[in-house]
Amino acid sequence: MSKCLKTGDTVKIIAGDNKGKVAKIVKVDKKTGKAMLEGINIRTRHMKATQFNPQGGTKDVHVGIDLSNLKKEDK
């Protein structure tokens, strides 16, 4: 089933903390077997000051949910 999921599909989370929520897939990482969902599992990462980012600061990033925990939703 996980091979059928692609970017733009609407899926339902069937396991984990966000069980029962419905969201749209933003990105699929087939190498790690994870999908990034719109508005779900977003974490704040603290960025170190660098030459390209002199201020440093925080950045919101998507944390993937395993493809086995997702089920494709019918339209």
BALOBA-1460 file (C-alpha; in Angstrom, 3 decimals):
// residues 75
<rec num="1" residu="m" x="0.000" y="0.000" z="0.000"/>
<rec num="2" residu="s" x="2.796" y="2.430" z="0.832"/>
<rec num="3" residu="k" x="4.041" y="2.301" z="-2.759"/>
<rec num="4" residu="c" x="0.748" y="3.828" z="-3.922"/>
<rec num="5" residu="l" x="1.169" y="7.037" z="-1.893"/>
<rec num="6" residu="k" x="2.451" y="10.137" z="-3.679"/>
<rec num="7" residu="t" x="2.628" y="13.903" z="-3.228"/>
<rec num="8" residu="g" x="-0.805" y="15.543" z="-3.205"/>
<rec num="9" residu="d" x="-2.726" y="12.489" z="-1.942"/>
<rec num="10" residu="t" x="-5.074" y="12.828" z="1.013"/>
<rec num="11" residu="v" x="-4.278" y="10.317" z="3.739"/>
<rec num="12" residu="k" x="-5.569" y="9.311" z="7.163"/>
<rec num="13" residu="i" x="-3.151" y="8.562" z="10.001"/>
<rec num="14" residu="i" x="-3.944" y="5.123" z="11.416"/>
<rec num="15" residu="a" x="-1.322" y="4.912" z="14.196"/>
<rec num="16" residu="g" x="0.637" y="7.168" z="16.531"/>
<rec num="17" residu="d" x="-0.036" y="10.433" z="18.360"/>
<rec num="18" residu="n" x="-1.959" y="11.958" z="15.454"/>
<rec num="19" residu="k" x="-4.190" y="8.905" z="14.902"/>
<rec num="20" residu="g" x="-7.442" y="9.724" z="13.101"/>
<rec num="21" residu="k" x="-6.291" y="12.992" z="11.529"/>
<rec num="22" residu="v" x="-6.630" y="13.552" z="7.780"/>
<rec num="23" residu="a" x="-3.999" y="15.545" z="5.864"/>
<rec num="24" residu="k" x="-2.443" y="16.095" z="2.446"/>
<rec num="25" residu="i" x="1.027" y="14.747" z="1.593"/>
<rec num="26" residu="v" x="3.577" y="17.514" z="0.957"/>
<rec num="27" residu="k" x="6.616" y="15.306" z="0.257"/>
<rec num="28" residu="v" x="7.472" y="11.597" z="0.193"/>
<rec num="29" residu="d" x="10.938" y="10.300" z="1.057"/>
<rec num="30" residu="k" x="11.033" y="6.773" z="-0.391"/>
<rec num="31" residu="k" x="14.572" y="6.123" z="0.865"/>
<rec num="32" residu="t" x="13.582" y="6.462" z="4.532"/>
<rec num="33" residu="g" x="9.967" y="5.411" z="3.967"/>
<rec num="34" residu="k" x="8.455" y="8.566" z="5.431"/>
<rec num="35" residu="a" x="5.910" y="11.151" z="4.295"/>
<rec num="36" residu="m" x="5.678" y="14.806" z="5.327"/>
<rec num="37" residu="l" x="2.084" y="15.921" z="5.931"/>
<rec num="38" residu="e" x="0.636" y="19.415" z="5.660"/>
<rec num="39" residu="g" x="0.264" y="20.975" z="9.127"/>
<rec num="40" residu="i" x="1.076" y="17.784" z="11.049"/>
<rec num="41" residu="n" x="4.270" y="16.827" z="12.900"/>
<rec num="42" residu="i" x="6.014" y="20.194" z="12.472"/>
<rec num="43" residu="r" x="8.907" y="20.806" z="14.854"/>
<rec num="44" residu="t" x="10.943" y="23.933" z="15.634"/>
<rec num="45" residu="r" x="14.681" y="23.614" z="15.057"/>
<rec num="46" residu="h" x="17.188" y="26.118" z="16.421"/>
<rec num="47" residu="m" x="19.663" y="27.272" z="13.781"/>
<rec num="48" residu="k" x="23.221" y="28.209" z="14.616"/>
<rec num="49" residu="a" x="24.510" y="31.540" z="13.278"/>
<rec num="50" residu="t" x="26.498" y="31.006" z="10.057"/>
<rec num="51" residu="q" x="27.935" y="33.113" z="7.276"/>
<rec num="52" residu="f" x="24.735" y="32.685" z="5.252"/>
<rec num="53" residu="n" x="22.445" y="33.150" z="8.269"/>
<rec num="54" residu="p" x="24.244" y="35.622" z="10.584"/>
<rec num="55" residu="q" x="21.303" y="35.997" z="12.997"/>
<rec num="56" residu="g" x="20.676" y="32.298" z="13.517"/>
<rec num="57" residu="g" x="17.193" y="31.806" z="14.988"/>
<rec num="58" residu="t" x="14.488" y="29.163" z="14.657"/>
<rec num="59" residu="k" x="13.051" y="27.282" z="11.693"/>
<rec num="60" residu="d" x="9.940" y="25.106" z="11.409"/>
<rec num="61" residu="v" x="10.624" y="21.747" z="9.725"/>
<rec num="62" residu="h" x="8.441" y="18.758" z="8.837"/>
<rec num="63" residu="v" x="9.182" y="15.504" z="10.616"/>
<rec num="64" residu="g" x="8.178" y="12.486" z="8.577"/>
<rec num="65" residu="i" x="5.527" y="9.927" z="9.468"/>
<rec num="66" residu="d" x="6.211" y="6.330" z="8.469"/>
<rec num="67" residu="l" x="4.313" y="5.248" z="5.347"/>
<rec num="68" residu="s" x="3.012" y="2.161" z="7.144"/>
<rec num="69" residu="n" x="1.051" y="4.447" z="9.505"/>
<rec num="70" residu="l" x="-0.865" y="6.090" z="6.651"/>
<rec num="71" residu="k" x="-3.951" y="5.012" z="4.732"/>
<rec num="72" residu="k" x="-5.083" y="6.601" z="1.468"/>
<rec num="73" residu="e" x="-8.399" y="8.430" z="1.846"/>
<rec num="74" residu="d" x="-11.061" y="8.144" z="-0.856"/>
<rec num="75" residu="k" x="-12.347" y="11.408" z="-2.299"/>
